[in-house]
Amino acid sequence: AGINFVAVFVAAIATMVLGFLWYSPILFATPWMRLMGYDPNDKAKLAEMQKGAGKIYGISFIASLVSAIVLAKIIDIASVNTILYGMKIGFAVWLGFVATVQLTGVLFSKQPIKLFLINTGYQLVCYLAMGAILAKWPH
């Protein structure tokens, strides 16, 4: 099939690691929570959110695997085998499909543009990382 499933798995794990960092207090946890309408100081609400986190992370990982498989196939079809070109393919997929779909959702749901920037910024970093991993990893 032209897809290295070890590379796909590593790319999907990379998105999870990036997500833990991106949405951590080090980067965007507090502004993201406020923009989503959560009080970062409400410990009871945070504990309630954490109860269902395992299932959400599991489904999110499966979604990352699907994204990595599709991106791997695009990279394979395009015969891309350098980090830079892998990142360019990742950027193109992000711009053409992810950013546009997320922007439409934000506009119609009347969410703040800052929320769009945080969420789609995370997706951009993920697609760049996945593109680099999938293009450079030996087939």
DSSP file with accessible surface (Angstrom, degrees, kcal/mol):
  #  RESIDUE AA STRUCTURE BP1 BP2  ACC     N-H-->O    O-->H-N    N-H-->O    O-->H-N    TCO  KAPPA ALPHA  PHI   PSI    X-CA   Y-CA   Z-CA
    1    1 A A              0   0  106      0, 0.0     3,-0.1     0, 0.0     0, 0.0   0.000 360.0 360.0 360.0  -8.4    0.0    0.0    0.0
    2    2 A G        +     0   0   33      1,-0.2     2,-0.5    74,-0.1    74,-0.0   0.648 360.0 121.5  78.3  12.2    3.1    2.3    0.2
    3    3 A I        -     0   0   29    136,-0.1     2,-0.9    73,-0.0    -1,-0.2  -0.947  56.9-146.4-115.6 130.6    2.4    3.2    3.8
    4    4 A N     >  -     0   0   34     -2,-0.5     4,-2.1     1,-0.2     5,-0.1  -0.830  12.1-165.6 -91.7 106.9    4.8    2.6    6.7
    5    5 A F  H  > S+     0   0  122     -2,-0.9     4,-2.2     1,-0.2    -1,-0.2   0.751  85.8  58.4 -72.5 -21.2    2.5    1.8    9.5
    6    6 A V  H  > S+     0   0   87      2,-0.2     4,-2.7     1,-0.2    -1,-0.2   0.938 108.6  46.4 -67.3 -44.4    5.2    2.2   12.1
    7    7 A A  H  > S+     0   0    2      2,-0.2     4,-2.8     1,-0.2    -2,-0.2   0.898 111.2  52.5 -63.1 -39.5    5.7    5.8   10.8
    8    8 A V  H  X S+     0   0    3     -4,-2.1     4,-2.5     2,-0.2    -1,-0.2   0.936 110.4  47.7 -60.9 -45.5    1.9    6.3   10.9
    9    9 A F  H  X S+     0   0  103     -4,-2.2     4,-2.5     2,-0.2    -2,-0.2   0.930 113.1  47.7 -62.7 -44.6    1.8    5.2   14.5
   10   10 A V  H  X S+     0   0   50     -4,-2.7     4,-2.6     1,-0.2    -2,-0.2   0.911 111.3  51.4 -63.5 -41.2    4.8    7.4   15.5
   11   11 A A  H  X S+     0   0    0     -4,-2.8     4,-1.7     2,-0.2    -1,-0.2   0.910 110.5  48.7 -63.1 -41.1    3.1   10.4   13.7
   12   12 A A  H  X S+     0   0    0     -4,-2.5     4,-1.5     1,-0.2    -2,-0.2   0.911 111.1  49.4 -66.0 -40.7   -0.1    9.8   15.6
   13   13 A I  H  X S+     0   0   68     -4,-2.5     4,-2.5     1,-0.2    -2,-0.2   0.909 106.3  57.7 -63.2 -39.3    1.7    9.6   18.9
   14   14 A A  H  X S+     0   0   22     -4,-2.6     4,-2.8     1,-0.2    -1,-0.2   0.897 103.4  53.0 -58.5 -38.8    3.5   12.8   18.0
   15   15 A T  H  X S+     0   0    3     -4,-1.7     4,-2.2     1,-0.2    -1,-0.2   0.879 109.1  49.2 -65.8 -35.2    0.1   14.6   17.6
   16   16 A M  H  X S+     0   0   24     -4,-1.5     4,-2.6     2,-0.2    -2,-0.2   0.928 111.6  47.9 -68.4 -43.7   -0.9   13.4   21.1
   17   17 A V  H  X S+     0   0   88     -4,-2.5     4,-2.0     1,-0.2    -2,-0.2   0.932 112.9  49.0 -61.6 -45.0    2.4   14.6   22.6
   18   18 A L  H  X S+     0   0   42     -4,-2.8     4,-3.5    -5,-0.2    -1,-0.2   0.895 110.3  52.0 -61.3 -39.2    2.0   18.0   20.8
   19   19 A G  H  X S+     0   0   10     -4,-2.2     4,-2.6     2,-0.2    -2,-0.2   0.910 106.7  51.9 -64.3 -42.4   -1.6   18.2   22.1
   20   20 A F  H  < S+     0   0  108     -4,-2.6    -1,-0.2     1,-0.2    -2,-0.2   0.907 117.4  39.9 -61.0 -38.7   -0.6   17.6   25.7
   21   21 A L  H >< S+     0   0   83     -4,-2.0     3,-1.6    -5,-0.2     6,-0.5   0.940 115.1  50.7 -73.4 -48.3    2.0   20.4   25.4
   22   22 A W  H 3< S+     0   0   42     -4,-3.5     6,-2.1     1,-0.3    -2,-0.2   0.891 117.2  39.0 -58.7 -44.3   -0.2   22.8   23.3
   23   23 A Y  T 3< S+     0   0   67     -4,-2.6    -1,-0.3    -5,-0.2    -2,-0.2   0.106  97.9 104.9 -97.9  23.2   -3.2   22.5   25.7
   24   24 A S  S X >S-     0   0   19     -3,-1.6     5,-2.2     1,-0.1     3,-1.2  -0.539  89.5-102.3 -94.2 167.4   -1.0   22.5   28.8
   25   25 A P  T 3 5S+     0   0  114      0, 0.0     5,-0.1     0, 0.0    -1,-0.1   0.754 118.3  69.7 -60.5 -21.4   -0.6   25.5   31.2
   26   26 A I  T 3 5S+     0   0  134     -5,-0.1    -4,-0.1     2,-0.1    -5,-0.1   0.878 120.7   3.6 -63.5 -36.2    2.8   26.0   29.6
   27   27 A L  T < 5S-     0   0   75     -3,-1.2    -4,-0.2    -6,-0.5    -5,-0.1   0.661 131.7 -16.3-115.3 -88.1    1.1   27.2   26.4
   28   28 A F  T  >5S+     0   0   66     -6,-2.1     4,-2.4    -7,-0.3     5,-0.3   0.280  86.9 108.1-119.0  12.3   -2.6   27.6   25.8
   29   29 A A  H  ><S+     0   0   12     -5,-2.2     4,-2.7     1,-0.2     5,-0.2   0.942  85.1  44.8 -57.6 -49.9   -4.6   25.8   28.5
   30   30 A T  H  > S+     0   0   51     -6,-0.2     4,-2.3     2,-0.2     5,-0.2   0.956 117.1  41.4 -66.7 -50.6   -5.8   28.9   30.4
   31   31 A P  H  > S+     0   0   55      0, 0.0     4,-2.6     0, 0.0     5,-0.2   0.916 115.9  52.0 -64.7 -35.7   -6.9   31.0   27.3
   32   32 A W  H  X S+     0   0   56     -4,-2.4     4,-1.8     2,-0.2    -2,-0.2   0.937 110.0  48.5 -62.5 -46.3   -8.4   27.9   25.7
   33   33 A M  H  <>S+     0   0   22     -4,-2.7     5,-3.1    -5,-0.3     4,-0.5   0.927 112.9  47.3 -60.7 -44.5  -10.4   27.1   28.8
   34   34 A R  H ><5S+     0   0  150     -4,-2.3     3,-1.2     1,-0.2    -1,-0.2   0.916 111.5  50.1 -63.7 -43.0  -11.7   30.7   29.2
   35   35 A L  H 3<5S+     0   0   51     -4,-2.6    -1,-0.2     1,-0.3    -2,-0.2   0.800 109.7  52.2 -66.1 -27.3  -12.6   30.9   25.5
   36   36 A M  T 3<5S-     0   0   71     -4,-1.8    -1,-0.3    -5,-0.2    -2,-0.2   0.503 123.3-107.1 -84.4  -5.8  -14.5   27.6   25.9
   37   37 A G  T < 5S+     0   0   68     -3,-1.2     2,-0.3    -4,-0.5    -3,-0.2   0.632  75.8 132.8  90.9  14.4  -16.4   29.0   28.8
   38   38 A Y      < -     0   0   72     -5,-3.1    -1,-0.3    -6,-0.2    -2,-0.1  -0.773  56.0-130.1 -97.9 146.1  -14.6   27.0   31.6
   39   39 A D    >   -     0   0   84     -2,-0.3     3,-1.9     1,-0.1     7,-0.2  -0.837  10.8-153.5 -92.5 114.2  -13.3   28.6   34.7
   40   40 A P  T 3  S+     0   0   18      0, 0.0    -1,-0.1     0, 0.0   -10,-0.0   0.702  95.1  54.5 -62.1 -15.3   -9.7   27.4   35.1
   41   41 A N  T 3  S+     0   0  111      1,-0.1     2,-1.4    -3,-0.0     3,-0.1   0.477  78.5 101.6 -96.0  -3.7  -10.0   27.9   38.9
   42   42 A D    <>  -     0   0   68     -3,-1.9     4,-2.2     1,-0.2     5,-0.2  -0.660  48.9-178.8 -84.4  91.4  -13.1   25.7   39.3
   43   43 A K  H  > S+     0   0  147     -2,-1.4     4,-2.4     1,-0.2    -1,-0.2   0.856  77.3  54.5 -63.2 -36.4  -11.5   22.5   40.6
   44   44 A A  H  > S+     0   0   73      2,-0.2     4,-2.1     1,-0.2    -1,-0.2   0.928 110.2  46.0 -65.5 -43.6  -14.7   20.5   40.8
   45   45 A K  H  > S+     0   0   79      2,-0.2     4,-2.3     1,-0.2    -2,-0.2   0.899 112.2  51.5 -66.0 -39.4  -15.5   21.2   37.1
   46   46 A L  H  X S+     0   0   37     -4,-2.2     4,-2.1     2,-0.2    -2,-0.2   0.912 109.4  49.8 -63.7 -41.9  -11.9   20.3   36.1
   47   47 A A  H  X S+     0   0   47     -4,-2.4     4,-1.2     2,-0.2    -2,-0.2   0.902 110.2  51.0 -63.9 -38.9  -12.1   17.0   38.0
   48   48 A E  H  X S+     0   0  119     -4,-2.1     4,-0.7     1,-0.2     3,-0.4   0.912 109.8  50.1 -64.7 -40.7  -15.4   16.2   36.3
   49   49 A M  H >< S+     0   0   66     -4,-2.3     3,-0.6     1,-0.2    -1,-0.2   0.884 107.1  55.0 -64.2 -38.0  -13.9   16.9   32.9
   50   50 A Q  H >< S+     0   0  144     -4,-2.1     3,-1.1     1,-0.2     4,-0.4   0.768  93.3  71.3 -69.6 -24.3  -10.9   14.7   33.7
   51   51 A K  H 3< S+     0   0  181     -4,-1.2     3,-0.3    -3,-0.4    -1,-0.2   0.882 106.7  35.1 -60.8 -40.0  -13.2   11.7   34.5
   52   52 A G  T <X S+     0   0   38     -4,-0.7     4,-1.5    -3,-0.6    -1,-0.3   0.317  90.0 101.1 -96.5  10.1  -14.1   11.2   30.8
   53   53 A A  H <> S+     0   0   20     -3,-1.1     4,-3.1     1,-0.2     5,-0.3   0.854  71.0  62.7 -67.5 -33.9  -10.8   12.2   29.4
   54   54 A G  H  > S+     0   0   56     -4,-0.4     4,-2.2    -3,-0.3    -1,-0.2   0.929 106.2  44.1 -59.2 -47.1   -9.6    8.6   28.8
   55   55 A K  H  > S+     0   0  159      2,-0.2     4,-2.5    -3,-0.2     5,-0.2   0.915 114.2  50.7 -64.3 -41.8  -12.3    7.9   26.3
   56   56 A I  H  X S+     0   0  112     -4,-1.5     4,-2.6     1,-0.2    -2,-0.2   0.923 110.9  48.3 -63.5 -43.7  -11.8   11.2   24.6
   57   57 A Y  H  X S+     0   0  114     -4,-3.1     4,-2.3     2,-0.2    -1,-0.2   0.892 110.9  52.1 -64.1 -38.3   -8.0   10.7   24.3
   58   58 A G  H  X S+     0   0   35     -4,-2.2     4,-2.0    -5,-0.3    -2,-0.2   0.943 112.5  43.3 -63.6 -46.8   -8.6    7.2   22.9
   59   59 A I  H  X S+     0   0  103     -4,-2.5     4,-2.4     1,-0.2    -2,-0.2   0.907 112.9  53.7 -66.1 -39.3  -11.0    8.4   20.2
   60   60 A S  H  X S+     0   0   45     -4,-2.6     4,-2.3    -5,-0.2    -1,-0.2   0.896 106.8  52.1 -61.8 -39.0   -8.7   11.4   19.5
   61   61 A F  H  X S+     0   0   47     -4,-2.3     4,-2.4     2,-0.2    -1,-0.2   0.915 108.2  50.7 -65.2 -40.7   -5.8    9.0   19.0
   62   62 A I  H  X S+     0   0  106     -4,-2.0     4,-2.3     2,-0.2    -2,-0.2   0.926 109.7  50.7 -62.0 -42.3   -7.9    6.9   16.5
   63   63 A A  H  X S+     0   0   51     -4,-2.4     4,-2.5     1,-0.2    -2,-0.2   0.901 109.3  51.4 -61.5 -38.9   -8.7   10.2   14.6
   64   64 A S  H  X S+     0   0   14     -4,-2.3     4,-2.6     2,-0.2    -1,-0.2   0.885 107.8  52.5 -65.2 -38.8   -4.9   11.0   14.6
   65   65 A L  H  X S+     0   0   44     -4,-2.4     4,-2.5     2,-0.2    -2,-0.2   0.928 109.5  49.0 -61.3 -44.2   -4.2    7.5   13.1
   66   66 A V  H  X S+     0   0   84     -4,-2.3     4,-2.5     2,-0.2     5,-0.2   0.938 112.3  48.2 -61.5 -46.7   -6.7    8.1   10.4
   67   67 A S  H  X S+     0   0   35     -4,-2.5     4,-2.7     1,-0.2     5,-0.2   0.918 112.2  49.3 -59.2 -43.2   -5.2   11.5    9.6
   68   68 A A  H  X S+     0   0    0     -4,-2.6     4,-2.7     2,-0.2    -1,-0.2   0.886 109.9  51.2 -66.3 -38.0   -1.7   10.0    9.5
   69   69 A I  H  X S+     0   0   62     -4,-2.5     4,-2.2     2,-0.2    -2,-0.2   0.946 113.0  44.8 -63.8 -46.6   -2.8    7.2    7.2
   70   70 A V  H  X S+     0   0   82     -4,-2.5     4,-2.3     1,-0.2    -2,-0.2   0.935 115.0  47.7 -64.6 -44.3   -4.4    9.6    4.7
   71   71 A L  H  X S+     0   0    2     -4,-2.7     4,-2.7    -5,-0.2    -1,-0.2   0.908 109.9  53.7 -63.5 -39.3   -1.4   11.9    4.9
   72   72 A A  H  X S+     0   0    7     -4,-2.7     4,-2.5     1,-0.2    -1,-0.2   0.900 108.7  49.4 -61.3 -40.8    1.0    9.0    4.5
   73   73 A K  H  X S+     0   0   75     -4,-2.2     4,-2.9     2,-0.2    -1,-0.2   0.916 111.0  48.9 -66.6 -42.2   -0.9    7.9    1.3
   74   74 A I  H  X S+     0   0   61     -4,-2.3     4,-2.3     2,-0.2    -2,-0.2   0.930 112.7  48.2 -61.5 -44.9   -0.8   11.4   -0.1
   75   75 A I  H  <>S+     0   0    0     -4,-2.7     5,-2.3     1,-0.2     4,-0.3   0.904 112.7  49.1 -63.6 -39.5    3.0   11.7    0.6
   76   76 A D  H ><5S+     0   0   47     -4,-2.5     3,-1.4    -5,-0.2    -2,-0.2   0.941 111.2  48.1 -65.1 -47.4    3.5    8.3   -1.0
   77   77 A I  H 3<5S+     0   0  123     -4,-2.9    -2,-0.2     1,-0.3    -1,-0.2   0.884 113.0  48.8 -60.7 -37.9    1.5    9.1   -4.1
   78   78 A A  T 3<5S-     0   0   52     -4,-2.3    -1,-0.3    -5,-0.2    -2,-0.2   0.474 107.9-128.9 -80.9  -2.5    3.5   12.4   -4.4
   79   79 A S  T < 5 +     0   0  101     -3,-1.4     2,-0.4    -4,-0.3    -3,-0.2   0.871  46.3 167.7  55.0  41.8    6.8   10.5   -3.9
   80   80 A V      < +     0   0   18     -5,-2.3    -1,-0.2    -6,-0.1    -2,-0.1  -0.718  13.4 159.9 -87.1 132.3    7.8   12.9   -1.2
   81   81 A N        +     0   0  107     -2,-0.4     2,-0.3    55,-0.0    -1,-0.1   0.149  44.3  83.6-142.7  22.9   10.9   11.8    0.8
   82   82 A T  S  > S-     0   0   49      1,-0.1     4,-2.5     0, 0.0     5,-0.2  -0.937  75.2-123.7-124.4 154.4   12.3   14.9    2.5
   83   83 A I  H  > S+     0   0   85     -2,-0.3     4,-2.6     1,-0.2     5,-0.2   0.930 110.5  50.8 -58.7 -47.2   11.3   16.6    5.7
   84   84 A L  H  > S+     0   0  104      1,-0.2     4,-2.1     2,-0.2    -1,-0.2   0.932 113.4  43.4 -60.7 -47.3   10.8   20.0    4.1
   85   85 A Y  H  > S+     0   0  131      2,-0.2     4,-2.4     1,-0.2    -1,-0.2   0.867 111.6  55.0 -70.2 -32.2    8.5   18.6    1.3
   86   86 A G  H  X S+     0   0    0     -4,-2.5     4,-2.5     2,-0.2    46,-0.3   0.918 109.2  48.1 -62.3 -40.7    6.7   16.4    3.8
   87   87 A M  H  X S+     0   0   65     -4,-2.6     4,-2.9    44,-0.3    -2,-0.2   0.878 108.8  54.1 -67.7 -35.5    6.0   19.6    5.8
   88   88 A K  H  X S+     0   0  104     -4,-2.1     4,-2.5     2,-0.2    -2,-0.2   0.914 109.9  46.7 -64.3 -41.5    4.8   21.3    2.7
   89   89 A I  H  X S+     0   0   38     -4,-2.4     4,-2.6     2,-0.2     5,-0.2   0.929 112.5  50.6 -64.9 -44.0    2.3   18.5    2.0
   90   90 A G  H  X S+     0   0    0     -4,-2.5     4,-2.5     1,-0.2    -2,-0.2   0.917 111.4  48.6 -58.2 -42.5    1.2   18.7    5.6
   91   91 A F  H  X S+     0   0   91     -4,-2.9     4,-3.3     2,-0.2     5,-0.2   0.926 110.7  50.2 -63.8 -43.9    0.8   22.4    5.4
   92   92 A A  H  X S+     0   0   56     -4,-2.5     4,-2.9     2,-0.2     5,-0.3   0.917 112.3  46.7 -62.9 -43.0   -1.2   22.1    2.1
   93   93 A V  H  X>S+     0   0   20     -4,-2.6     4,-2.2     2,-0.2     5,-1.2   0.932 114.6  48.1 -64.3 -44.0   -3.5   19.5    3.6
   94   94 A W  I  <>S+     0   0   30     -4,-2.5     5,-3.3    -5,-0.2     6,-0.4   0.956 116.4  42.7 -59.9 -49.1   -4.0   21.6    6.8
   95   95 A L  I  <>S+     0   0   86     -4,-3.3     5,-0.6     1,-0.2    -2,-0.2   0.926 119.3  41.9 -65.6 -45.6   -4.7   24.8    4.8
   96   96 A G  I  <5S+     0   0   40     -4,-2.9    -1,-0.2    -5,-0.2    -2,-0.2   0.788 134.9   8.7 -75.9 -28.6   -7.0   23.2    2.2
   97   97 A F  I  X5S+     0   0  139     -4,-2.2     4,-1.5    -5,-0.3    -3,-0.2   0.762 127.8  40.6-120.9 -49.3   -9.0   21.0    4.5
   98   98 A V  I  ><S+     0   0   22     -5,-1.2     4,-2.8    -4,-0.3     5,-0.3   0.978 117.4  41.5 -74.2 -55.8   -8.4   21.5    8.2
   99   99 A A  I  ><S+     0   0    9     -5,-3.3     4,-2.6     1,-0.2     5,-0.2   0.903 117.0  48.8 -61.9 -41.2   -8.2   25.3    8.5
  100  100 A T  H  ><S+     0   0   66     -5,-0.6     4,-2.3    -6,-0.4    -1,-0.2   0.922 113.6  45.4 -67.3 -42.1  -11.0   26.0    6.1
  101  101 A V  H  X S+     0   0  101     -4,-1.5     4,-2.2     2,-0.2    -2,-0.2   0.930 115.2  47.5 -66.8 -43.3  -13.4   23.5    7.8
  102  102 A Q  H  X S+     0   0   53     -4,-2.8     4,-2.5     1,-0.2    -2,-0.2   0.903 111.0  51.8 -65.0 -39.2  -12.5   24.8   11.3
  103  103 A L  H  X S+     0   0   63     -4,-2.6     4,-2.8    -5,-0.3    -1,-0.2   0.932 108.8  50.1 -63.1 -44.4  -13.0   28.4   10.2
  104  104 A T  H  X S+     0   0   73     -4,-2.3     4,-2.4     1,-0.2     5,-0.2   0.931 111.5  49.3 -59.2 -43.9  -16.4   27.7    8.7
  105  105 A G  H  X S+     0   0   38     -4,-2.2     4,-1.9     1,-0.2    -1,-0.2   0.912 111.8  48.2 -61.2 -42.5  -17.4   26.0   12.0
  106  106 A V  H  X>S+     0   0   10     -4,-2.5     5,-2.0     2,-0.2     4,-0.6   0.913 111.7  50.1 -65.1 -42.7  -16.1   28.9   14.1
  107  107 A L  H ><5S+     0   0  106     -4,-2.8     3,-0.6     1,-0.2    -2,-0.2   0.936 114.7  41.7 -63.4 -46.5  -17.9   31.4   11.9
  108  108 A F  H 3<5S+     0   0  170     -4,-2.4    -1,-0.2     1,-0.2    -2,-0.2   0.789 117.6  46.3 -76.1 -25.8  -21.3   29.7   12.0
  109  109 A S  H 3<5S-     0   0   66     -4,-1.9    -1,-0.2    -5,-0.2    -2,-0.2   0.451 107.0-128.8 -91.8  -1.0  -21.1   28.8   15.7
  110  110 A K  T <<5 +     0   0  182     -4,-0.6    -3,-0.2    -3,-0.6    -4,-0.1   0.850  48.3 163.3  57.7  39.6  -19.9   32.4   16.4
  111  111 A Q      < -     0   0   78     -5,-2.0    -1,-0.2    -6,-0.2   -75,-0.1  -0.546  47.3 -87.8 -82.5 156.4  -16.9   31.3   18.4
  112  112 A P    >>  -     0   0   58      0, 0.0     4,-1.5     0, 0.0     3,-0.7  -0.334  27.5-129.2 -64.4 143.0  -14.1   33.7   19.1
  113  113 A I  H 3> S+     0   0   93      1,-0.2     4,-2.5     2,-0.2     5,-0.2   0.820 108.7  63.8 -62.7 -29.4  -11.4   33.9   16.5
  114  114 A K  H 3> S+     0   0  145      2,-0.2     4,-2.2     1,-0.2    -1,-0.2   0.884 100.7  51.4 -62.5 -36.1   -8.8   33.5   19.2
  115  115 A L  H <> S+     0   0    2     -3,-0.7     4,-2.7     2,-0.2     5,-0.3   0.923 109.0  50.5 -65.7 -42.5  -10.3   30.0   19.9
  116  116 A F  H  X S+     0   0   25     -4,-1.5     4,-3.1     1,-0.2     5,-0.4   0.924 109.8  50.8 -57.8 -45.0   -9.9   29.2   16.2
  117  117 A L  H  X S+     0   0  102     -4,-2.5     4,-1.6     2,-0.2    -2,-0.2   0.901 112.2  46.1 -64.3 -40.1   -6.3   30.4   16.2
  118  118 A I  H  X S+     0   0   14     -4,-2.2     4,-1.8     2,-0.2    -2,-0.2   0.963 119.0  40.1 -65.7 -51.2   -5.5   28.2   19.2
  119  119 A N  H  X S+     0   0   35     -4,-2.7     4,-1.8     1,-0.2    -2,-0.2   0.924 120.1  42.0 -68.4 -44.3   -7.2   25.1   17.8
  120  120 A T  H  X S+     0   0    6     -4,-3.1     4,-2.5    -5,-0.3    -1,-0.2   0.824 109.9  59.3 -76.4 -25.4   -6.2   25.4   14.2
  121  121 A G  H  X S+     0   0   16     -4,-1.6     4,-2.3    -5,-0.4    -1,-0.2   0.914 105.5  49.8 -63.2 -41.0   -2.6   26.4   15.3
  122  122 A Y  H  X S+     0   0   21     -4,-1.8     4,-2.4     1,-0.2    -2,-0.2   0.933 110.6  49.4 -61.7 -45.2   -2.4   23.0   17.1
  123  123 A Q  H  X S+     0   0   51     -4,-1.8     4,-2.7     2,-0.2     5,-0.2   0.894 108.7  53.5 -62.6 -38.9   -3.6   21.3   13.9
  124  124 A L  H  X S+     0   0   42     -4,-2.5     4,-2.4     2,-0.2     5,-0.2   0.953 109.5  47.2 -59.8 -49.7   -1.0   23.1   11.8
  125  125 A V  H  X S+     0   0   46     -4,-2.3     4,-2.5     1,-0.2    -2,-0.2   0.907 112.5  51.4 -60.2 -39.6    1.8   22.0   14.1
  126  126 A C  H  X S+     0   0    2     -4,-2.4     4,-3.2     1,-0.2     5,-0.2   0.932 110.6  46.5 -63.8 -46.6    0.5   18.4   14.0
  127  127 A Y  H  X S+     0   0   20     -4,-2.7     4,-2.5     2,-0.2    -1,-0.2   0.867 112.2  51.1 -68.2 -33.4    0.3   18.3   10.2
  128  128 A L  H  X S+     0   0   45     -4,-2.4     4,-2.2    -5,-0.2    -1,-0.2   0.937 114.0  44.4 -65.3 -45.4    3.7   19.8    9.9
  129  129 A A  H  X S+     0   0   27     -4,-2.5     4,-2.6    -5,-0.2     5,-0.2   0.936 114.9  47.6 -65.2 -45.7    5.1   17.2   12.3
  130  130 A M  H  X S+     0   0    3     -4,-3.2     4,-3.1     1,-0.2     5,-0.3   0.920 111.2  51.8 -62.7 -41.5    3.2   14.3   10.7
  131  131 A G  H  X S+     0   0    0     -4,-2.5     4,-2.0    -5,-0.2   -44,-0.3   0.916 111.5  47.0 -60.4 -43.3    4.4   15.4    7.2
  132  132 A A  H  X S+     0   0   18     -4,-2.2     4,-1.9   -46,-0.3     5,-0.3   0.946 116.0  44.3 -63.5 -46.8    8.0   15.5    8.3
  133  133 A I  H  X S+     0   0   39     -4,-2.6     4,-2.2     1,-0.2    -2,-0.2   0.944 116.1  45.6 -63.4 -49.4    7.8   12.1   10.0
  134  134 A L  H  < S+     0   0    7     -4,-3.1    -1,-0.2    -5,-0.2    -2,-0.2   0.831 114.7  47.2 -69.9 -32.0    5.9   10.4    7.2
  135  135 A A  H  < S+     0   0    2     -4,-2.0    -1,-0.2    -5,-0.3    -2,-0.2   0.876 119.2  37.6 -76.0 -37.8    8.1   11.8    4.4
  136  136 A K  H  < S+     0   0  126     -4,-1.9    -2,-0.2    -5,-0.2    -3,-0.2   0.780  90.2  98.5 -88.2 -28.5   11.4   11.0    6.0
  137  137 A W  S  < S-     0   0   91     -4,-2.2  -133,-0.1    -5,-0.3  -130,-0.0  -0.404  86.7-104.6 -62.9 131.7   10.7    7.7    7.7
  138  138 A P              0   0   98      0, 0.0  -131,-0.2     0, 0.0    -1,-0.1  -0.253 360.0 360.0 -60.2 140.3   12.0    4.9    5.4
  139  139 A H              0   0  131     -4,-0.1  -136,-0.1    -3,-0.1    -4,-0.0  -0.505 360.0 360.0 -83.0 360.0    9.3    3.0    3.5
